[in-house]
Amino acid sequence: MHLMKRIQKVLIGLVTAVMVFAVGGAAAVQAASSSAMTRTSSATTASSKTKTAQQTQGLHLDVKSAIAIDEKTGQILYQQNADQSVPVASLSKLLTLYIVIQAIQDGKLSWNQMVKPSNNVCAVSQDTSLSNVPLEQGKQYSVKNLYQATLIYSANGAAMALAQAVAGSQKKFVNMMRQEAKKLGINDAQIYTCNGLTNKLMKSDAYPGVSPNAENKFSAKDMALISMKLLQEYPEIVKTSSVKEMSFNTGNQQVQMKNWNWMLPGGQCSYTLLPVDGLKTGTSDAAGACFVGTTNKDGHRIITVVLGASHKNDSDPARFVQTQKLMSYIYHTYNYVILKKGQKTATLPVYHGKQVNVKVANTSAEGLWLKKGTKANNVAVKVNVKKSLLNKKGNALAAPLSNHETVGTMRFTVDGQNLETVNGTKCAVNAQTTAAVKKANIFEIAWRWVTNLF
């Protein structure tokens, strides 16, 4: 009886109270559903130093550090000390080539443009203790030929000639490398030379104000990120990186350049089941033997980085042995699964809408590497909603909403697997509404408030 009197009293007062409630009285309507979303527009970045699931599966490589990623999404498939900055020697040339190719694409340089190396560049190029094609003073070389020598034969003087063509001096080019690294999200690299040589080996082009023994340092994750950007923006690079041998005309002689990548098909470390077509080696006393490898198997390209492998002598294949272990591990551990557009959905609360919630779905197909035995149905999602679309309390989407409206990102998660990408984000795609939601009128809002009292 008491309850019925309370209801009657509330209904009588509804007419006079409705305008007040329409303005701001229904804040608690969907509060119970607020856990379905976050208040920020991006996923929280997990510490990359946390021991990942991949590191606990028993694979340990005999290297200082290593990483394997998907070339398209950057999904990390394995990592071992991947954040530790170490000397990388000639792997530095990948960042140099990335900048050179950007200059070509921007019209600042052309493949057929002729470059006359400085006297010091020629002097470095004629150092037979280094990997080089001897450039002659007074001779000119095309950007394309210098590019080929840099990538195939890791020619240090050729890399310097390209740096000279882009920036005018070695110091200015190194500064460009530092700036480009920061643009890519690399903040702790140490960069002194365009080719990875120690500073003193650059002779009169040594970077001023630093130790003669200063040497470029990157992490495995840094090198994976640079390689990913290079392959994404210039996939044609593998047409050159996969060349096993090529001649270089110095002007006075033909130099045969044999690719240092022994994993290329037919090479002494090739493996039939792994069609390796790149990408770059690097070797120095401080760096040991390093290698960025890439293979496109079954239509899905991965990138591997091993830093600091054994280098007992010039015939030591350790970096390629470790790379084969890593690549084989990836293909034996994972299946590539494609989540179709609209396959994954989530329900989000709506504030002051004619419907109290709305379904959202992934806007595009997405490929994920999942541990074998894991199905697409095992993939869970979490939606990170754009802050601008939330109500004042941040616990629901504010109506109205249009159909196919992008409301944020949909992050994928799987129990026991850390779906992290090399740039520090989570594997995610845009999330869109699957239906429109109109704004509720004041009577609907008021009625919800009344029923919420009981």
C-alpha positions as CSV (number, residue, x, y, z in Angstrom):
1,M,0.0,0.0,0.0
2,H,2.8,2.3,0.9
3,L,4.5,1.6,-2.4
4,M,1.3,2.4,-4.4
5,K,1.0,5.8,-2.7
6,R,4.6,6.5,-3.5
7,I,4.0,5.8,-7.2
8,Q,0.9,8.0,-7.3
9,K,2.7,10.9,-5.7
10,V,5.5,10.6,-8.2
11,L,3.2,10.5,-11.2
12,I,1.2,13.5,-10.1
13,G,4.5,15.5,-9.8
14,L,5.8,14.3,-13.1
15,V,4.2,17.1,-15.3
16,T,5.8,19.9,-13.3
17,A,9.1,18.1,-12.9
18,V,9.6,16.9,-16.5
19,M,11.4,19.9,-17.8
20,V,13.9,19.8,-14.9
21,F,14.6,16.2,-15.5
22,A,15.0,16.7,-19.3
23,V,17.8,19.2,-18.6
24,G,20.0,16.9,-16.5
25,G,18.2,14.4,-14.3
26,A,18.8,11.1,-16.0
27,A,22.5,10.7,-15.5
28,A,22.2,7.3,-13.9
29,V,20.1,5.7,-16.7
30,Q,22.9,3.6,-18.1
31,A,25.6,3.9,-15.4
32,A,25.6,0.1,-14.9
33,S,26.9,-0.3,-18.5
34,S,29.7,2.2,-18.3
35,S,32.3,-0.6,-18.0
36,A,31.9,-1.4,-21.7
37,M,34.0,1.6,-22.7
38,T,36.9,3.7,-21.6
39,R,37.2,7.5,-21.3
40,T,40.0,7.9,-23.8
41,S,40.3,7.7,-27.5
42,S,43.3,5.4,-27.5
43,A,44.2,2.2,-25.8
44,T,46.6,2.3,-22.9
45,T,50.1,1.4,-24.1
46,A,51.3,-1.7,-22.2
47,S,55.0,-1.5,-21.1
48,S,57.0,-3.2,-23.8
49,K,59.5,-4.2,-21.1
50,T,56.9,-6.5,-19.5
51,K,57.8,-10.1,-20.1
52,T,55.4,-11.2,-22.9
53,A,53.8,-14.5,-23.6
54,Q,56.1,-15.1,-26.5
55,Q,59.1,-15.0,-24.2
56,T,57.8,-17.7,-21.9
57,Q,57.3,-20.4,-24.6
58,G,60.8,-21.8,-24.4
59,L,62.5,-20.2,-27.5
60,H,65.7,-18.5,-26.6
61,L,68.0,-17.2,-29.4
62,D,71.7,-17.0,-29.0
63,V,71.8,-13.2,-29.7
64,K,71.8,-10.0,-27.7
65,S,68.2,-9.2,-28.8
66,A,65.6,-10.1,-31.3
67,I,62.1,-9.5,-32.5
68,A,59.6,-10.8,-35.1
69,I,56.7,-8.8,-36.4
70,D,53.9,-8.9,-39.0
71,E,54.9,-6.5,-41.8
72,K,51.4,-5.1,-42.4
73,T,50.2,-4.5,-38.9
74,G,53.4,-4.5,-36.8
75,Q,51.9,-7.2,-34.5
76,I,54.8,-8.5,-32.3
77,L,55.1,-12.2,-32.6
78,Y,58.3,-12.7,-30.6
79,Q,60.7,-10.5,-28.7
80,Q,63.8,-11.0,-26.6
81,N,65.4,-7.9,-25.0
82,A,63.8,-6.0,-27.9
83,D,64.0,-2.6,-26.2
84,Q,67.7,-2.7,-25.4
85,S,69.7,-0.2,-27.6
86,V,72.8,-1.9,-28.9
87,P,75.3,-1.3,-31.8
88,V,73.7,-2.3,-35.2
89,A,76.5,-1.5,-37.6
90,S,75.3,-1.5,-41.3
91,L,71.7,-2.0,-40.4
92,S,71.8,1.8,-40.0
93,K,71.8,1.9,-43.8
94,L,68.1,1.0,-43.7
95,L,67.2,4.3,-42.2
96,T,69.5,6.0,-44.7
97,L,67.8,4.3,-47.6
98,Y,64.4,5.2,-46.2
99,I,65.3,8.8,-46.2
100,V,66.8,8.6,-49.7
101,I,63.7,6.9,-51.1
102,Q,61.5,9.6,-49.5
103,A,63.6,12.3,-51.2
104,I,63.1,10.5,-54.5
105,Q,59.3,10.2,-54.0
106,D,59.2,13.9,-53.0
107,G,60.9,14.9,-56.2
108,K,64.1,16.2,-54.4
109,L,66.2,13.4,-56.0
110,S,65.8,11.1,-58.9
111,W,67.1,7.5,-59.7
112,N,69.0,8.7,-62.7
113,Q,70.5,11.8,-61.0
114,M,74.3,11.7,-61.1
115,V,76.3,12.2,-57.9
116,K,80.0,13.3,-57.7
117,P,81.3,12.0,-54.4
118,S,83.5,14.2,-52.4
119,N,87.2,13.4,-52.0
120,N,86.7,12.2,-48.4
121,V,83.8,9.9,-49.5
122,C,86.0,8.5,-52.2
123,A,88.8,7.9,-49.6
124,V,86.4,6.0,-47.3
125,S,85.1,4.0,-50.2
126,Q,88.6,2.8,-51.0
127,D,89.2,1.4,-47.5
128,T,89.5,-2.3,-48.3
129,S,89.0,-3.3,-44.7
130,L,85.4,-2.2,-45.0
131,S,82.6,-3.4,-47.3
132,N,82.9,-1.0,-50.2
133,V,82.9,-0.4,-53.9
134,P,85.8,2.0,-54.7
135,L,84.5,5.3,-55.9
136,E,86.9,7.3,-58.0
137,Q,87.6,11.0,-57.6
138,G,86.1,13.1,-60.3
139,K,83.7,10.3,-61.4
140,Q,79.9,10.5,-61.2
141,Y,77.5,7.7,-60.2
142,S,73.8,7.4,-60.5
143,V,71.6,7.4,-57.4
144,K,70.3,4.0,-58.5
145,N,73.7,2.5,-58.7
146,L,74.7,3.9,-55.3
147,Y,71.4,2.6,-53.9
148,Q,72.1,-0.9,-55.3
149,A,75.7,-0.9,-53.9
150,T,74.4,0.2,-50.5
151,L,71.6,-2.4,-50.2
152,I,73.2,-5.4,-51.9
153,Y,76.9,-5.0,-50.9
154,S,76.5,-2.7,-47.9
155,A,79.0,-0.3,-49.5
156,N,79.9,2.3,-46.9
157,G,81.2,4.9,-49.4
158,A,78.1,4.5,-51.6
159,A,75.9,5.3,-48.5
160,M,77.9,8.4,-47.8
161,A,77.5,9.5,-51.4
162,L,73.8,9.2,-51.1
163,A,73.8,11.1,-47.9
164,Q,75.8,13.8,-49.6
165,A,73.3,14.0,-52.5
166,V,70.3,14.4,-50.1
167,A,71.7,16.7,-47.5
168,G,74.9,18.3,-48.8
169,S,77.0,17.0,-45.9
170,Q,77.3,14.0,-43.6
171,K,76.5,16.0,-40.5
172,K,73.3,17.4,-42.0
173,F,72.3,14.0,-43.1
174,V,72.9,12.5,-39.7
175,N,70.7,15.3,-38.2
176,M,68.0,14.3,-40.8
177,M,68.3,10.7,-39.6
178,R,67.8,11.7,-36.0
179,Q,64.7,13.8,-36.9
180,E,63.3,11.0,-39.0
181,A,63.8,8.5,-36.2
182,K,61.8,10.7,-33.8
183,K,59.0,10.9,-36.4
184,L,58.9,7.2,-36.4
185,G,58.6,7.2,-32.6
186,I,62.2,6.2,-32.0
187,N,63.5,8.4,-29.2
188,D,66.5,6.6,-27.6
189,A,68.6,5.8,-30.7
190,Q,72.2,7.1,-30.9
191,I,73.0,8.1,-34.5
192,Y,76.4,9.4,-35.6
193,T,77.0,8.1,-39.1
194,C,74.9,7.3,-42.2
195,N,76.4,3.9,-42.7
196,G,76.9,2.5,-39.2
197,L,80.7,2.9,-39.2
198,T,82.3,4.1,-36.0
199,N,82.8,7.9,-36.1
200,K,86.6,7.8,-36.7
201,L,86.2,5.6,-39.8
202,M,84.4,8.5,-41.5
203,K,87.7,10.4,-41.6
204,S,87.1,14.1,-42.1
205,D,83.3,13.6,-42.2
206,A,83.3,12.3,-38.6
207,Y,80.4,13.8,-36.6
208,P,81.8,16.8,-34.6
209,G,81.9,16.9,-30.8
210,V,81.5,13.2,-30.1
211,S,83.9,10.3,-29.4
212,P,85.9,8.8,-32.3
213,N,84.6,5.4,-31.1
214,A,80.9,6.6,-31.2
215,E,78.8,4.0,-33.0
216,N,75.1,4.0,-34.0
217,K,72.8,2.2,-31.5
218,F,69.2,1.1,-32.0
219,S,67.0,-1.5,-30.4
220,A,65.6,-4.6,-32.2
221,K,62.2,-2.9,-32.0
222,D,63.6,0.3,-33.6
223,M,65.1,-1.7,-36.5
224,A,61.8,-3.6,-37.0
225,L,59.8,-0.4,-37.1
226,I,62.2,1.2,-39.7
227,S,62.1,-2.0,-41.8
228,M,58.3,-2.1,-41.6
229,K,57.9,1.5,-42.8
230,L,60.4,0.9,-45.6
231,L,58.6,-2.2,-46.8
232,Q,55.2,-0.7,-46.5
233,E,56.0,2.5,-48.3
234,Y,58.5,1.1,-50.8
235,P,57.7,-2.7,-51.3
236,E,59.8,-2.7,-54.4
237,I,62.9,-2.7,-52.2
238,V,62.8,-6.5,-52.2
239,K,63.5,-6.5,-55.9
240,T,67.0,-5.2,-55.1
241,S,67.5,-6.8,-51.7
242,S,66.9,-10.2,-53.2
243,V,69.6,-9.8,-55.9
244,K,72.3,-12.3,-55.2
245,E,75.0,-10.7,-57.3
246,M,75.5,-7.6,-59.4
247,S,78.4,-5.8,-61.0
248,F,79.2,-2.1,-60.2
249,N,81.1,0.1,-62.7
250,T,83.5,2.3,-60.7
251,G,84.6,4.1,-63.9
252,N,87.9,2.1,-64.1
253,Q,86.8,-1.4,-63.3
254,Q,83.8,-3.7,-62.8
255,V,83.3,-4.8,-59.2
256,Q,81.3,-7.9,-58.5
257,M,78.9,-7.3,-55.5
258,K,77.8,-10.5,-53.8
259,N,74.9,-10.1,-51.4
260,W,75.9,-10.7,-47.8
261,N,72.4,-12.3,-47.2
262,W,73.2,-16.0,-47.3
263,M,69.5,-16.9,-46.7
264,L,68.5,-15.9,-50.2
265,P,67.3,-18.9,-52.3
266,G,70.3,-20.9,-53.4
267,G,72.5,-19.3,-50.7
268,Q,74.5,-21.4,-48.3
269,C,72.0,-20.7,-45.5
270,S,68.8,-20.8,-47.6
271,Y,65.9,-22.9,-46.4
272,T,63.4,-24.2,-49.0
273,L,60.3,-23.6,-46.7
274,L,61.4,-20.0,-46.0
275,P,61.5,-17.8,-49.2
276,V,63.7,-15.1,-47.8
277,D,64.0,-12.0,-50.0
278,G,65.7,-9.5,-47.8
279,L,66.6,-7.3,-46.1
280,K,70.0,-6.3,-44.7
281,T,73.1,-7.5,-42.8
282,G,75.3,-5.6,-40.4
283,T,78.6,-6.5,-38.8
284,S,81.2,-4.8,-36.5
285,D,83.3,-5.7,-33.5
286,A,80.8,-4.0,-31.1
287,A,77.6,-5.1,-32.9
288,G,78.6,-8.7,-33.6
289,A,76.6,-10.2,-36.5
290,C,73.2,-8.6,-37.1
291,F,70.5,-9.3,-39.7
292,V,67.1,-8.0,-40.6
293,G,65.3,-10.8,-42.5
294,T,62.0,-10.8,-44.2
295,T,60.0,-13.5,-45.9
296,N,56.6,-13.7,-47.6
297,K,55.2,-17.1,-46.9
298,D,51.6,-18.0,-47.9
299,G,51.0,-14.4,-48.8
300,H,51.8,-13.0,-45.3
301,R,55.1,-11.2,-44.8
302,I,57.0,-11.1,-41.5
303,I,60.1,-9.2,-40.5
304,T,62.7,-10.6,-38.1
305,V,65.6,-8.8,-36.4
306,V,68.5,-10.5,-34.7
307,L,71.2,-8.3,-33.1
308,G,74.5,-9.4,-31.6
309,A,74.8,-13.0,-33.0
310,S,78.2,-14.7,-32.9
311,H,80.8,-13.5,-35.5
312,K,83.9,-15.7,-35.0
313,N,85.0,-15.0,-38.5
314,D,83.6,-14.0,-42.0
315,S,82.3,-17.5,-42.6
316,D,80.3,-17.7,-39.3
317,P,76.6,-18.3,-40.2
318,A,75.2,-17.7,-36.7
319,R,72.9,-14.8,-37.5
320,F,71.3,-16.8,-40.3
321,V,71.0,-19.9,-38.1
322,Q,69.3,-17.8,-35.4
323,T,67.0,-16.1,-38.0
324,Q,65.9,-19.5,-39.4
325,K,65.1,-20.7,-35.8
326,L,63.0,-17.5,-35.3
327,M,61.2,-17.7,-38.6
328,S,60.4,-21.4,-38.2
329,Y,59.2,-20.8,-34.7
330,I,56.7,-18.2,-35.9
331,Y,55.2,-20.4,-38.6
332,H,55.1,-23.4,-36.2
333,T,53.5,-21.4,-33.4
334,Y,50.9,-19.2,-35.1
335,N,48.1,-19.4,-37.7
336,Y,47.2,-16.3,-39.6
337,V,43.5,-15.6,-39.0
338,I,41.4,-13.0,-40.8
339,L,38.6,-11.3,-38.9
340,K,36.0,-10.3,-41.5
341,K,34.5,-6.8,-41.7
342,G,31.6,-6.7,-39.1
343,Q,32.6,-10.0,-37.6
344,K,33.3,-8.6,-34.2
345,T,30.7,-6.6,-32.3
346,A,30.2,-4.9,-29.0
347,T,27.2,-3.3,-27.3
348,L,27.7,0.2,-25.9
349,P,25.3,2.3,-23.7
350,V,23.6,5.4,-25.1
351,Y,22.7,8.4,-23.1
352,H,19.3,10.1,-23.9
353,G,18.8,7.9,-26.9
354,K,15.5,6.3,-28.1
355,Q,17.4,3.1,-27.6
356,V,19.5,2.7,-24.5
357,N,22.3,0.9,-26.3
358,V,23.8,0.5,-29.7
359,K,25.8,-2.2,-31.4
360,V,29.2,-1.4,-33.0
361,A,31.3,-3.5,-35.3
362,N,34.8,-3.6,-36.8
363,T,34.8,-1.4,-40.0
364,S,37.4,-3.4,-41.9
365,A,38.9,-6.9,-42.1
366,E,41.9,-7.5,-40.0
367,G,44.6,-10.2,-40.0
368,L,45.9,-11.5,-36.7
369,W,48.5,-14.1,-35.9
370,L,47.0,-16.3,-33.3
371,K,48.5,-19.2,-31.5
372,K,47.6,-22.5,-33.1
373,G,44.4,-23.9,-31.6
374,T,43.0,-20.4,-31.2
375,K,40.0,-19.5,-33.4
376,A,38.6,-16.2,-34.5
377,N,35.7,-16.8,-32.0
378,N,38.2,-16.7,-29.2
379,V,39.1,-13.1,-30.0
380,A,37.5,-10.7,-27.6
381,V,37.1,-7.0,-28.2
382,K,37.2,-3.8,-26.1
383,V,36.0,-0.5,-27.5
384,N,37.9,2.7,-26.8
385,V,35.4,5.5,-27.5
386,K,36.2,8.9,-28.7
387,K,36.1,11.3,-25.7
388,S,34.2,13.9,-27.8
389,L,31.3,11.5,-28.3
390,L,30.7,10.7,-24.6
391,N,28.2,12.4,-22.3
392,K,29.5,14.7,-19.5
393,K,30.0,11.9,-17.1
394,G,31.9,9.9,-19.7
395,N,29.9,6.7,-19.1
396,A,27.9,6.5,-22.3
397,L,27.7,7.7,-25.9
398,A,25.6,10.8,-26.3
399,A,22.6,10.6,-28.7
400,P,21.9,11.2,-31.5
401,L,24.1,8.8,-33.4
402,S,24.1,8.1,-37.1
403,N,24.4,4.7,-38.8
404,H,27.9,3.7,-39.6
405,E,29.3,6.5,-37.4
406,T,32.9,5.9,-36.3
407,V,32.8,6.1,-32.5
408,G,36.3,4.9,-31.7
409,T,38.6,1.9,-32.0
410,M,38.0,-1.7,-31.4
411,R,40.9,-3.4,-29.7
412,F,41.4,-7.2,-30.0
413,T,42.4,-9.4,-27.1
414,V,43.1,-13.1,-26.6
415,D,43.7,-14.8,-23.3
416,G,47.3,-15.8,-23.0
417,Q,48.5,-13.7,-25.9
418,N,49.7,-10.1,-25.8
419,L,48.4,-8.5,-29.1
420,E,50.8,-5.6,-29.1
421,T,52.3,-3.8,-32.1
422,V,55.9,-2.6,-32.7
423,N,54.9,1.1,-32.4
424,G,53.5,0.5,-28.9
425,T,49.8,0.3,-29.6
426,K,47.3,-2.6,-29.4
427,C,46.0,-4.4,-32.4
428,A,42.8,-2.5,-33.3
429,V,40.6,-1.2,-36.0
430,N,37.9,1.5,-36.2
431,A,34.5,0.7,-34.6
432,Q,31.3,1.9,-36.2
433,T,27.7,1.9,-35.2
434,T,25.4,-0.7,-37.0
435,A,22.3,1.4,-36.6
436,A,21.2,5.0,-36.1
437,V,20.0,6.1,-32.6
438,K,17.8,9.2,-32.4
439,K,17.7,11.4,-29.3
440,A,14.8,10.6,-26.9
441,N,12.2,13.2,-26.3
442,I,11.6,14.8,-22.9
443,F,8.8,12.5,-22.0
444,E,10.8,9.3,-22.7
445,I,13.7,10.7,-20.7
446,A,11.4,11.6,-17.8
447,W,9.7,8.2,-17.8
448,R,13.1,6.4,-17.7
449,W,14.0,8.5,-14.7
450,V,10.8,7.6,-12.9
451,T,11.1,3.9,-13.6
452,N,14.8,4.0,-12.5
453,L,13.6,5.1,-9.0
454,F,12.1,1.6,-8.5
